Amino acid sequence: MAMGRDSGRKIVGIALLLLVCLYHTDAANHIVGDSQGWGFSVSYDSWTNGKTFVTGDTLVFNYQQGVHNVVPVSAAGYRSCKASSNSKVGTSGNDKFTLKKGSNYFICSIPGHCSAGMKVLVVAN
């Protein structure tokens, strides 16, 4: 039985779909601060050391709801500990953010928390 042009395209499409599925199943969840979670008791510079982060991985921020929050910010926001007015603020106590390629910056925007060390920079390959 001869394979037509449409059959060949379907096979290529299915192969590409399988590759995409395999790529996405390799994404990892990283609990920020490990068992200590998102708070004052962790040096986040040290927490990232030795870890490999990949585009599409998920950062999970666990913390006591109402005491902290988490906000993705720009490099300037990270340096200044200030979130823009249109920033998405996570307040659930179990917030998840998917990493984009390159530098990903997060802070706690409760006054004084970021300057006390509640900020993390994660670089995804």
N, CA, C and O atoms as a printed pandas DataFrame, in Angstrom:
     atom_number atom_name residue_name chain_id  residue_number  x_coord  y_coord  z_coord
0              1         N          MET        A               1    0.839   -1.160    0.000
1              2        CA          MET        A               1    0.000    0.000    0.000
2              3         C          MET        A               1    0.893    1.234    0.000
3              4         O          MET        A               1    1.770    1.372    0.852
4              5         N          ALA        A               2    0.673    2.108   -0.935
5              6        CA          ALA        A               2    1.472    3.313   -1.069
6              7         C          ALA        A               2    0.987    4.372   -0.072
7              8         O          ALA        A               2   -0.210    4.514    0.179
8              9         N          MET        A               3    1.951    5.106    0.486
9             10        CA          MET        A               3    1.609    6.157    1.433
10            11         C          MET        A               3    1.484    7.464    0.658
11            12         O          MET        A               3    2.405    7.860   -0.057
12            13         N          GLY        A               4    0.351    8.125    0.804
13            14        CA          GLY        A               4    0.127    9.390    0.126
14            15         C          GLY        A               4    0.741   10.540    0.890
15            16         O          GLY        A               4    1.220   10.379    2.013
16            17         N          ARG        A               5    0.721   11.706    0.265
17            18        CA          ARG        A               5    1.282   12.912    0.863
18            19         C          ARG        A               5    0.586   13.243    2.187
19            20         O          ARG        A               5    1.255   13.622    3.148
20            21         N          ASP        A               6   -0.734   13.108    2.256
21            22        CA          ASP        A               6   -1.468   13.416    3.487
22            23         C          ASP        A               6   -1.083   12.472    4.620
23            24         O          ASP        A               6   -0.986   12.901    5.769
24            25         N          SER        A               7   -0.864   11.199    4.318
25            26        CA          SER        A               7   -0.462   10.234    5.348
26            27         C          SER        A               7    0.907   10.598    5.905
27            28         O          SER        A               7    1.137   10.494    7.110
28            29         N          GLY        A               8    1.798   11.015    5.051
29            30        CA          GLY        A               8    3.134   11.426    5.486
30            31         C          GLY        A               8    3.075   12.635    6.402
31            32         O          GLY        A               8    3.797   12.706    7.396
32            33         N          ARG        A               9    2.217   13.580    6.068
33            34        CA          ARG        A               9    2.061   14.778    6.899
34            35         C          ARG        A               9    1.475   14.414    8.256
35            36         O          ARG        A               9    1.865   14.980    9.277
36            37         N          LYS        A              10    0.544   13.477    8.267
37            38        CA          LYS        A              10   -0.058   13.055    9.538
38            39         C          LYS        A              10    0.992   12.416   10.433
39            40         O          LYS        A              10    1.017   12.669   11.637
40            41         N          ILE        A              11    1.856   11.593    9.859
41            42        CA          ILE        A              11    2.897   10.925   10.636
42            43         C          ILE        A              11    3.871   11.963   11.202
43            44         O          ILE        A              11    4.264   11.875   12.365
44            45         N          VAL        A              12    4.252   12.929   10.393
45            46        CA          VAL        A              12    5.154   13.987   10.867
46            47         C          VAL        A              12    4.474   14.789   11.972
47            48         O          VAL        A              12    5.105   15.119   12.976
48            49         N          GLY        A              13    3.199   15.104   11.797
49            50        CA          GLY        A              13    2.455   15.845   12.817
50            51         C          GLY        A              13    2.383   15.090   14.125
51            52         O          GLY        A              13    2.568   15.673   15.193
52            53         N          ILE        A              14    2.116   13.794   14.052
53            54        CA          ILE        A              14    2.049   12.966   15.261
54            55         C          ILE        A              14    3.420   12.904   15.934
55            56         O          ILE        A              14    3.508   12.974   17.160
56            57         N          ALA        A              15    4.480   12.775   15.155
57            58        CA          ALA        A              15    5.829   12.732   15.717
58            59         C          ALA        A              15    6.160   14.047   16.426
59            60         O          ALA        A              15    6.746   14.036   17.508
60            61         N          LEU        A              16    5.791   15.168   15.825
61            62        CA          LEU        A              16    6.047   16.463   16.464
62            63         C          LEU        A              16    5.243   16.605   17.757
63            64         O          LEU        A              16    5.751   17.122   18.753
64            65         N          LEU        A              17    4.008   16.153   17.743
65            66        CA          LEU        A              17    3.179   16.206   18.936
66            67         C          LEU        A              17    3.793   15.372   20.059
67            68         O          LEU        A              17    3.815   15.801   21.213
68            69         N          LEU        A              18    4.288   14.190   19.723
69            70        CA          LEU        A              18    4.938   13.347   20.729
70            71         C          LEU        A              18    6.183   14.019   21.299
71            72         O          LEU        A              18    6.437   13.934   22.500
72            73         N          LEU        A              19    6.960   14.683   20.449
73            74        CA          LEU        A              19    8.147   15.397   20.920
74            75         C          LEU        A              19    7.770   16.516   21.880
75            76         O          LEU        A              19    8.424   16.699   22.907
76            77         N          VAL        A              20    6.726   17.261   21.556
77            78        CA          VAL        A              20    6.265   18.335   22.431
78            79         C          VAL        A              20    5.820   17.761   23.768
79            80         O          VAL        A              20    6.147   18.317   24.816
80            81         N          CYS        A              21    5.085   16.663   23.748
81            82        CA          CYS        A              21    4.634   16.018   24.987
82            83         C          CYS        A              21    5.819   15.557   25.830
83            84         O          CYS        A              21    5.823   15.739   27.047
84            85         N          LEU        A              22    6.809   14.970   25.195
85            86        CA          LEU        A              22    7.990   14.519   25.922
86            87         C          LEU        A              22    8.733   15.689   26.538
87            88         O          LEU        A              22    9.212   15.590   27.667
88            89         N          TYR        A              23    8.839   16.800   25.814
89            90        CA          TYR        A              23    9.521   17.982   26.323
90            91         C          TYR        A              23    8.810   18.500   27.563
91            92         O          TYR        A              23    9.462   18.820   28.557
92            93         N          HIS        A              24    7.494   18.588   27.523
93            94        CA          HIS        A              24    6.739   19.133   28.638
94            95         C          HIS        A              24    6.719   18.209   29.845
95            96         O          HIS        A              24    6.584   18.690   30.970
96            97         N          THR        A              25    6.847   16.912   29.655
97            98        CA          THR        A              25    6.845   16.008   30.803
98            99         C          THR        A              25    8.161   16.073   31.562
99           100         O          THR        A              25    8.246   15.597   32.694
100          101         N          ASP        A              26    9.187   16.653   30.956
101          102        CA          ASP        A              26   10.465   16.793   31.631
102          103         C          ASP        A              26   10.507   18.004   32.553
103          104         O          ASP        A              26   11.457   18.159   33.319
104          105         N          ALA        A              27    9.492   18.867   32.493
105          106        CA          ALA        A              27    9.470   20.047   33.347
106          107         C          ALA        A              27    9.410   19.609   34.810
107          108         O          ALA        A              27    8.717   18.656   35.165
108          109         N          ALA        A              28   10.147   20.325   35.635
109          110        CA          ALA        A              28   10.227   19.976   37.054
110          111         C          ALA        A              28    9.550   21.042   37.904
111          112         O          ALA        A              28    9.444   22.202   37.506
112          113         N          ASN        A              29    9.095   20.629   39.074
113          114        CA          ASN        A              29    8.600   21.558   40.086
114          115         C          ASN        A              29    9.717   21.780   41.089
115          116         O          ASN        A              29   10.338   20.826   41.556
116          117         N          HIS        A              30    9.971   23.031   41.418
117          118        CA          HIS        A              30   10.978   23.382   42.422
118          119         C          HIS        A              30   10.270   24.116   43.546
119          120         O          HIS        A              30    9.689   25.178   43.325
120          121         N          ILE        A              31   10.314   23.563   44.739
121          122        CA          ILE        A              31    9.707   24.224   45.891
122          123         C          ILE        A              31   10.727   25.219   46.433
123          124         O          ILE        A              31   11.775   24.833   46.950
124          125         N          VAL        A              32   10.408   26.492   46.308
125          126        CA          VAL        A              32   11.317   27.551   46.713
126          127         C          VAL        A              32   11.547   27.462   48.222
127          128         O          VAL        A              32   10.607   27.479   49.016
128          129         N          GLY        A              33   12.824   27.367   48.592
129          130        CA          GLY        A              33   13.182   27.223   50.006
130          131         C          GLY        A              33   13.075   25.803   50.519
131          132         O          GLY        A              33   13.233   25.554   51.714
132          133         N          ASP        A              34   12.801   24.856   49.603
133          134        CA          ASP        A              34   12.638   23.444   49.960
134          135         C          ASP        A              34   11.632   23.314   51.111
135          136         O          ASP        A              34   10.566   23.928   51.056
136          137         N          SER        A              35   11.939   22.541   52.136
137          138        CA          SER        A              35   10.965   22.285   53.202
138          139         C          SER        A              35   10.678   23.514   54.060
139          140         O          SER        A              35    9.661   23.555   54.752
140          141         N          GLN        A              36   11.558   24.517   54.024
141          142        CA          GLN        A              36   11.334   25.728   54.813
142          143         C          GLN        A              36   10.404   26.709   54.104
143          144         O          GLN        A              36    9.845   27.606   54.734
144          145         N          GLY        A              37   10.241   26.540   52.810
145          146        CA          GLY        A              37    9.329   27.385   52.058
146          147         C          GLY        A              37    9.829   28.801   51.843
147          148         O          GLY        A              37   11.022   29.087   51.950
148          149         N          TRP        A              38    8.891   29.674   51.540
149          150        CA          TRP        A              38    9.138   31.078   51.216
150          151         C          TRP        A              38    8.984   31.877   52.502
151          152         O          TRP        A              38    7.873   32.040   53.005
152          153         N          GLY        A              39   10.092   32.372   53.033
153          154        CA          GLY        A              39   10.070   33.119   54.282
154          155         C          GLY        A              39   11.437   33.694   54.593
155          156         O          GLY        A              39   12.297   33.776   53.716
156          157         N          PHE        A              40   11.638   34.087   55.823
157          158        CA          PHE        A              40   12.881   34.744   56.226
158          159         C          PHE        A              40   14.006   33.774   56.562
159          160         O          PHE        A              40   15.156   34.198   56.674
160          161         N          SER        A              41   13.717   32.503   56.726
161          162        CA          SER        A              41   14.717   31.566   57.239
162          163         C          SER        A              41   15.636   30.978   56.168
163          164         O          SER        A              41   16.463   30.118   56.472
164          165         N          VAL        A              42   15.501   31.436   54.911
165          166        CA          VAL        A              42   16.282   30.850   53.813
166          167         C          VAL        A              42   17.085   31.936   53.114
167          168         O          VAL        A              42   16.583   33.035   52.876
168          169         N          SER        A              43   18.338   31.623   52.786
169          170        CA          SER        A              43   19.128   32.474   51.896
170          171         C          SER        A              43   18.834   31.988   50.479
171          172         O          SER        A              43   19.285   30.913   50.084
172          173         N          TYR        A              44   18.093   32.762   49.730
173          174        CA          TYR        A              44   17.668   32.311   48.403
174          175         C          TYR        A              44   18.813   32.281   47.400
175          176         O          TYR        A              44   18.753   31.535   46.423
176          177         N          ASP        A              45   19.869   33.090   47.627
177          178        CA          ASP        A              45   21.067   32.969   46.790
178          179         C          ASP        A              45   21.674   31.586   46.971
179          180         O          ASP        A              45   22.070   30.942   45.999
180          181         N          SER        A              46   21.747   31.130   48.216
181          182        CA          SER        A              46   22.280   29.790   48.492
182          183         C          SER        A              46   21.337   28.709   47.992
183          184         O          SER        A              46   21.786   27.676   47.496
184          185         N          TRP        A              47   20.026   28.936   48.117
185          186        CA          TRP        A              47   19.046   27.932   47.703
186          187         C          TRP        A              47   19.186   27.612   46.210
187          188         O          TRP        A              47   19.033   26.453   45.825
188          189         N          THR        A              48   19.468   28.587   45.376
189          190        CA          THR        A              48   19.579   28.342   43.932
190          191         C          THR        A              48   20.895   27.681   43.548
191          192         O          THR        A              48   20.982   27.059   42.489
192          193         N          ASN        A              49   21.927   27.803   44.392
193          194        CA          ASN        A              49   23.240   27.213   44.071
194          195         C          ASN        A              49   23.126   25.708   43.885
195          196         O          ASN        A              49   22.532   25.012   44.708
196          197         N          GLY        A              50   23.699   25.217   42.799
197          198        CA          GLY        A              50   23.733   23.782   42.542
198          199         C          GLY        A              50   22.461   23.230   41.921
199          200         O          GLY        A              50   22.401   22.046   41.590
200          201         N          LYS        A              51   21.451   24.058   41.757
201          202        CA          LYS        A              51   20.205   23.599   41.129
202          203         C          LYS        A              51   20.212   23.975   39.654
203          204         O          LYS        A              51   20.766   25.001   39.260
204          205         N          THR        A              52   19.593   23.136   38.861
205          206        CA          THR        A              52   19.456   23.412   37.434
206          207         C          THR        A              52   17.997   23.735   37.153
207          208         O          THR        A              52   17.100   22.969   37.502
208          209         N          PHE        A              53   17.775   24.867   36.524
209          210        CA          PHE        A              53   16.437   25.313   36.173
210          211         C          PHE        A              53   16.332   25.371   34.655
211          212         O          PHE        A              53   17.247   25.831   33.973
212          213         N          VAL        A              54   15.213   24.902   34.143
213          214        CA          VAL        A              54   14.996   24.823   32.699
214          215         C          VAL        A              54   13.713   25.576   32.361
215          216         O          VAL        A              54   12.751   25.566   33.129
216          217         N          THR        A              55   13.715   26.219   31.213
217          218        CA          THR        A              55   12.512   26.884   30.727
218          219         C          THR        A              55   11.346   25.909   30.791
219          220         O          THR        A              55   11.447   24.775   30.323
220          221         N          GLY        A              56   10.235   26.358   31.376
221          222        CA          GLY        A              56    9.064   25.506   31.522
222          223         C          GLY        A              56    8.940   24.859   32.883
223          224         O          GLY        A              56    7.872   24.357   33.233
224          225         N          ASP        A              57   10.029   24.860   33.672
225          226        CA          ASP        A              57    9.939   24.371   35.053
226          227         C          ASP        A              57    9.000   25.276   35.840
227          228         O          ASP        A              57    8.741   26.412   35.443
228          229         N          THR        A              58    8.496   24.767   36.953
229          230        CA          THR        A              58    7.588   25.532   37.793
230          231         C          THR        A              58    8.221   25.798   39.145
231          232         O          THR        A              58    8.752   24.890   39.784
232          233         N          LEU        A              59    8.161   27.067   39.583
233          234        CA          LEU        A              59    8.550   27.404   40.943
234          235         C          LEU        A              59    7.291   27.396   41.787
235          236         O          LEU        A              59    6.279   27.991   41.416
236          237         N          VAL        A              60    7.357   26.720   42.924
237          238        CA          VAL        A              60    6.237   26.639   43.850
238          239         C          VAL        A              60    6.630   27.406   45.111
239          240         O          VAL        A              60    7.616   27.073   45.769
240          241         N          PHE        A              61    5.862   28.421   45.437
241          242        CA          PHE        A              61    6.110   29.239   46.617
242          243         C          PHE        A              61    5.100   28.854   47.696
243          244         O          PHE        A              61    3.912   29.153   47.577
244          245         N          ASN        A              62    5.577   28.187   48.752
245          246        CA          ASN        A              62    4.734   27.800   49.881
246          247         C          ASN        A              62    5.033   28.732   51.048
247          248         O          ASN        A              62    6.191   28.908   51.427
248          249         N          TYR        A              63    3.986   29.329   51.618
249          250        CA          TYR        A              63    4.154   30.261   52.727
250          251         C          TYR        A              63    2.823   30.417   53.445
251          252         O          TYR        A              63    1.788   29.965   52.956
252          253         N          GLN        A              64    2.857   31.051   54.595
253          254        CA          GLN        A              64    1.640   31.274   55.359
254          255         C          GLN        A              64    0.839   32.394   54.690
255          256         O          GLN        A              64    1.294   33.534   54.596
256          257         N          GLN        A              65   -0.346   32.047   54.236
257          258        CA          GLN        A              65   -1.221   33.008   53.567
258          259         C          GLN        A              65   -1.516   34.176   54.495
259          260         O          GLN        A              65   -1.802   33.983   55.676
260          261         N          GLY        A              66   -1.446   35.383   53.957
261          262        CA          GLY        A              66   -1.713   36.583   54.738
262          263         C          GLY        A              66   -0.484   37.166   55.401
263          264         O          GLY        A              66   -0.507   38.311   55.852
264          265         N          VAL        A              67    0.603   36.384   55.468
265          266        CA          VAL        A              67    1.836   36.858   56.095
266          267         C          VAL        A              67    2.836   37.310   55.028
267          268         O          VAL        A              67    3.562   38.283   55.229
268          269         N          HIS        A              68    2.871   36.612   53.910
269          270        CA          HIS        A              68    3.766   36.926   52.800
270          271         C          HIS        A              68    2.960   36.936   51.506
271          272         O          HIS        A              68    1.760   36.660   51.497
272          273         N          ASN        A              69    3.648   37.259   50.421
273          274        CA          ASN        A              69    3.105   37.109   49.081
274          275         C          ASN        A              69    4.287   36.847   48.157
275          276         O          ASN        A              69    5.427   36.777   48.615
276          277         N          VAL        A              70    4.030   36.705   46.878
277          278        CA          VAL        A              70    5.107   36.553   45.902
278          279         C          VAL        A              70    4.698   37.276   44.625
279          280         O          VAL        A              70    3.565   37.170   44.156
280          281         N          VAL        A              71    5.676   38.027   44.072
281          282        CA          VAL        A              71    5.405   38.839   42.891
282          283         C          VAL        A              71    6.552   38.663   41.901
283          284         O          VAL        A              71    7.711   38.884   42.255
284          285         N          PRO        A              72    6.242   38.264   40.651
285          286        CA          PRO        A              72    7.291   38.286   39.622
286          287         C          PRO        A              72    7.553   39.743   39.250
287          288         O          PRO        A              72    6.620   40.516   39.031
288          289         N          VAL        A              73    8.831   40.108   39.182
289          290        CA          VAL        A              73    9.212   41.489   38.902
290          291         C          VAL        A              73   10.309   41.536   37.845
291          292         O          VAL        A              73   10.863   40.507   37.458
292          293         N          SER        A              74   10.609   42.738   37.388
293          294        CA          SER        A              74   11.726   42.964   36.463
294          295         C          SER        A              74   13.025   43.002   37.261
295          296         O          SER        A              74   13.016   42.949   38.491
296          297         N          ALA        A              75   14.141   43.094   36.541
297          298        CA          ALA        A              75   15.442   43.213   37.206
298          299         C          ALA        A              75   15.473   44.469   38.077
299          300         O          ALA        A              75   16.000   44.441   39.190
300          301         N          ALA        A              76   14.910   45.565   37.574
301          302        CA          ALA        A              76   14.880   46.808   38.350
302          303         C          ALA        A              76   14.015   46.645   39.599
303          304         O          ALA        A              76   14.370   47.142   40.668
304          305         N          GLY        A              77   12.887   45.956   39.471
305          306        CA          GLY        A              77   12.022   45.699   40.613
306          307         C          GLY        A              77   12.702   44.829   41.653
307          308         O          GLY        A              77   12.499   45.006   42.854
308          309         N          TYR        A              78   13.508   43.890   41.187
309          310        CA          TYR        A              78   14.271   43.017   42.078
310          311         C          TYR        A              78   15.301   43.834   42.861
311          312         O          TYR        A              78   15.431   43.689   44.077
312          313         N          ARG        A              79   16.027   44.692   42.146
313          314        CA          ARG        A              79   17.060   45.513   42.795
314          315         C          ARG        A              79   16.450   46.502   43.789
315          316         O          ARG        A              79   16.989   46.711   44.876
316          317         N          SER        A              80   15.332   47.105   43.412
317          318        CA          SER        A              80   14.717   48.140   44.248
318          319         C          SER        A              80   13.701   47.595   45.253
319          320         O          SER        A              80   13.216   48.332   46.112
320          321         N          CYS        A              81   13.381   46.301   45.144
321          322        CA          CYS        A              81   12.349   45.673   45.983
322          323         C          CYS        A              81   10.992   46.346   45.794
323          324         O          CYS        A              81   10.243   46.543   46.750
324          325         N          LYS        A              82   10.687   46.696   44.533
325          326        CA          LYS        A              82    9.398   47.328   44.242
326          327         C          LYS        A              82    8.746   46.642   43.055
327          328         O          LYS        A              82    9.370   46.429   42.015
328          329         N          ALA        A              83    7.488   46.303   43.232
329          330        CA          ALA        A              83    6.700   45.717   42.148
330          331         C          ALA        A              83    5.945   46.830   41.436
331          332         O          ALA        A              83    5.578   47.832   42.050
332          333         N          SER        A              84    5.717   46.652   40.148
333          334        CA          SER        A              84    4.926   47.641   39.418
334          335         C          SER        A              84    3.460   47.496   39.809
335          336         O          SER        A              84    3.045   46.464   40.335
336          337         N          SER        A              85    2.690   48.532   39.548
337          338        CA          SER        A              85    1.281   48.545   39.960
338          339         C          SER        A              85    0.446   47.498   39.234
339          340         O          SER        A              85   -0.611   47.100   39.726
340          341         N          ASN        A              86    0.906   47.049   38.074
341          342        CA          ASN        A              86    0.145   46.043   37.319
342          343         C          ASN        A              86    0.705   44.632   37.485
343          344         O          ASN        A              86    0.367   43.741   36.707
344          345         N          SER        A              87    1.552   44.421   38.482
345          346        CA          SER        A              87    2.145   43.101   38.718
346          347         C          SER        A              87    1.097   42.116   39.216
347          348         O          SER        A              87    0.163   42.482   39.929
348          349         N          LYS        A              88    1.275   40.855   38.824
349          350        CA          LYS        A              88    0.423   39.770   39.328
350          351         C          LYS        A              88    0.966   39.359   40.691
351          352         O          LYS        A              88    2.097   38.883   40.787
352          353         N          VAL        A              89    0.188   39.532   41.723
353          354        CA          VAL        A              89    0.622   39.213   43.085
354          355         C          VAL        A              89    0.009   37.883   43.501
355          356         O          VAL        A              89   -1.211   37.719   43.485
356          357         N          GLY        A              90    0.868   36.931   43.875
357          358        CA          GLY        A              90    0.394   35.656   44.400
358          359         C          GLY        A              90    0.154   35.786   45.893
359          360         O          GLY        A              90    1.029   36.236   46.633
360          361         N          THR        A              91   -1.032   35.391   46.333
361          362        CA          THR        A              91   -1.375   35.532   47.753
362          363         C          THR        A              91   -1.971   34.260   48.350
363          364         O          THR        A              91   -2.449   34.280   49.484
364          365         N          SER        A              92   -1.950   33.156   47.605
365          366        CA          SER        A              92   -2.647   31.931   48.038
366          367         C          SER        A              92   -1.900   31.135   49.105
367          368         O          SER        A              92   -2.500   30.326   49.813
368          369         N          GLY        A              93   -0.587   31.365   49.220
369          370        CA          GLY        A              93    0.224   30.540   50.114
370          371         C          GLY        A              93    0.765   29.304   49.422
371          372         O          GLY        A              93    1.535   28.542   50.007
372          373         N          ASN        A              94    0.363   29.105   48.174
373          374        CA          ASN        A              94    0.834   27.988   47.350
374          375         C          ASN        A              94    0.777   28.443   45.893
375          376         O          ASN        A              94   -0.007   27.936   45.090
376          377         N          ASP        A              95    1.633   29.415   45.581
377          378        CA          ASP        A              95    1.614   30.029   44.255
378          379         C          ASP        A              95    2.635   29.372   43.345
379          380         O          ASP        A              95    3.729   29.005   43.775
380          381         N          LYS        A              96    2.261   29.229   42.076
381          382        CA          LYS        A              96    3.106   28.554   41.092
382          383         C          LYS        A              96    3.346   29.476   39.913
383          384         O          LYS        A              96    2.429   30.119   39.402
384          385         N          PHE        A              97    4.616   29.524   39.489
385          386        CA          PHE        A              97    5.007   30.339   38.348
386          387         C          PHE        A              97    5.879   29.502   37.420
387          388         O          PHE        A              97    6.810   28.833   37.869
388          389         N          THR        A              98    5.578   29.542   36.136
389          390        CA          THR        A              98    6.364   28.820   35.135
390          391         C          THR        A              98    7.539   29.684   34.711
391          392         O          THR        A              98    7.378   30.867   34.409
392          393         N          LEU        A              99    8.725   29.080   34.690
393          394        CA          LEU        A              99    9.936   29.820   34.342
394          395         C          LEU        A              99   10.024   30.070   32.849
395          396         O          LEU        A              99    9.747   29.189   32.034
396          397         N          LYS        A             100   10.413   31.284   32.509
397          398        CA          LYS        A             100   10.720   31.619   31.123
398          399         C          LYS        A             100   12.233   31.551   30.954
399          400         O          LYS        A             100   12.974   31.561   31.937
400          401         N          LYS        A             101   12.682   31.483   29.720
401          402        CA          LYS        A             101   14.119   31.404   29.452
402          403         C          LYS        A             101   14.811   32.668   29.953
403          404         O          LYS        A             101   14.332   33.781   29.734
404          405         N          GLY        A             102   15.933   32.482   30.621
405          406        CA          GLY        A             102   16.702   33.616   31.122
406          407         C          GLY        A             102   16.429   33.881   32.591
407          408         O          GLY        A             102   16.118   32.968   33.355
408          409         N          SER        A             103   16.550   35.131   32.970
409          410        CA          SER        A             103   16.413   35.536   34.364
410          411         C          SER        A             103   14.949   35.706   34.755
411          412         O          SER        A             103   14.174   36.350   34.048
412          413         N          ASN        A             104   14.586   35.122   35.882
413          414        CA          ASN        A             104   13.245   35.206   36.457
414          415         C          ASN        A             104   13.410   35.752   37.871
415          416         O          ASN        A             104   14.114   35.163   38.691
416          417         N          TYR        A             105   12.759   36.878   38.153
417          418        CA          TYR        A             105   12.907   37.570   39.429
418          419         C          TYR        A             105   11.597   37.528   40.208
419          420         O          TYR        A             105   10.522   37.710   39.635
420          421         N          PHE        A             106   11.690   37.286   41.528
421          422        CA          PHE        A             106   10.518   37.235   42.390
422          423         C          PHE        A             106   10.845   37.913   43.717
423          424         O          PHE        A             106   11.955   37.797   44.236
424          425         N          ILE        A             107    9.857   38.621   44.253
425          426        CA          ILE        A             107   10.020   39.259   45.556
426          427         C          ILE        A             107    8.754   39.050   46.392
427          428         O          ILE        A             107    7.696   38.703   45.866
428          429         N          CYS        A             108    8.881   39.266   47.684
429          430        CA          CYS        A             108    7.717   39.441   48.548
430          431         C          CYS        A             108    7.525   40.950   48.629
431          432         O          CYS        A             108    8.455   41.675   48.985
432          433         N          SER        A             109    6.322   41.432   48.301
433          434        CA          SER        A             109    6.107   42.874   48.252
434          435         C          SER        A             109    5.539   43.450   49.554
435          436         O          SER        A             109    5.199   44.632   49.606
436          437         N          ILE        A             110    5.434   42.625   50.609
437          438        CA          ILE        A             110    5.042   43.156   51.911
438          439         C          ILE        A             110    6.176   44.089   52.371
439          440         O          ILE        A             110    7.338   43.684   52.349
440          441         N          PRO        A             111    5.870   45.312   52.781
441          442        CA          PRO        A             111    6.929   46.263   53.152
442          443         C          PRO        A             111    7.959   45.666   54.120
443          444         O          PRO        A             111    7.618   45.106   55.161
444          445         N          GLY        A             112    9.233   45.811   53.731
445          446        CA          GLY        A             112   10.354   45.335   54.532
446          447         C          GLY        A             112   10.775   43.902   54.282
447          448         O          GLY        A             112   11.891   43.529   54.643
448          449         N          HIS        A             113    9.925   43.084   53.679
449          450        CA          HIS        A             113   10.254   41.669   53.498
450          451         C          HIS        A             113   11.335   41.460   52.446
451          452         O          HIS        A             113   12.288   40.717   52.682
452          453         N          CYS        A             114   11.205   42.100   51.296
453          454        CA          CYS        A             114   12.206   41.937   50.236
454          455         C          CYS        A             114   13.572   42.424   50.708
455          456         O          CYS        A             114   14.579   41.743   50.511
456          457         N          SER        A             115   13.608   43.591   51.324
457          458        CA          SER        A             115   14.890   44.131   51.787
458          459         C          SER        A             115   15.508   43.271   52.886
459          460         O          SER        A             115   16.712   43.342   53.133
460          461         N          ALA        A             116   14.676   42.455   53.549
461          462        CA          ALA        A             116   15.176   41.522   54.569
462          463         C          ALA        A             116   15.602   40.185   53.962
463          464         O          ALA        A             116   16.010   39.278   54.688
464          465         N          GLY        A             117   15.510   40.058   52.630
465          466        CA          GLY        A             117   16.018   38.857   51.963
466          467         C          GLY        A             117   15.000   38.009   51.239
467          468         O          GLY        A             117   15.363   36.991   50.651
468          469         N          MET        A             118   13.728   38.396   51.261
469          470        CA          MET        A             118   12.704   37.588   50.575
470          471         C          MET        A             118   12.628   37.984   49.104
471          472         O          MET        A             118   11.681   38.629   48.653
472          473         N          LYS        A             119   13.659   37.574   48.380
473          474        CA          LYS        A             119   13.690   37.759   46.933
474          475         C          LYS        A             119   14.580   36.668   46.354
475          476         O          LYS        A             119   15.544   36.225   46.978
476          477         N          VAL        A             120   14.231   36.252   45.149
477          478        CA          VAL        A             120   14.984   35.173   44.524
478          479         C          VAL        A             120   15.109   35.448   43.029
479          480         O          VAL        A             120   14.166   35.889   42.373
480          481         N          LEU        A             121   16.293   35.175   42.520
481          482        CA          LEU        A             121   16.604   35.242   41.095
482          483         C          LEU        A             121   16.872   33.821   40.628
483          484         O          LEU        A             121   17.747   33.143   41.166
484          485         N          VAL        A             122   16.123   33.369   39.629
485          486        CA          VAL        A             122   16.310   32.035   39.073
486          487         C          VAL        A             122   16.578   32.182   37.580
487          488         O          VAL        A             122   15.803   32.818   36.865
488          489         N          VAL        A             123   17.676   31.593   37.111
489          490        CA          VAL        A             123   18.023   31.649   35.694
490          491         C          VAL        A             123   17.711   30.289   35.075
491          492         O          VAL        A             123   18.244   29.260   35.489
492          493         N          ALA        A             124   16.826   30.313   34.065
493          494        CA          ALA        A             124   16.419   29.080   33.395
494          495         C          ALA        A             124   17.107   28.982   32.035
495          496         O          ALA        A             124   17.161   29.950   31.276
496          497         N          ASN        A             125   17.624   27.802   31.748
497          498        CA          ASN        A             125   18.268   27.536   30.452
498          499         C          ASN        A             125   17.223   27.162   29.412
499          500         O          ASN        A             125   17.564   26.901   28.259
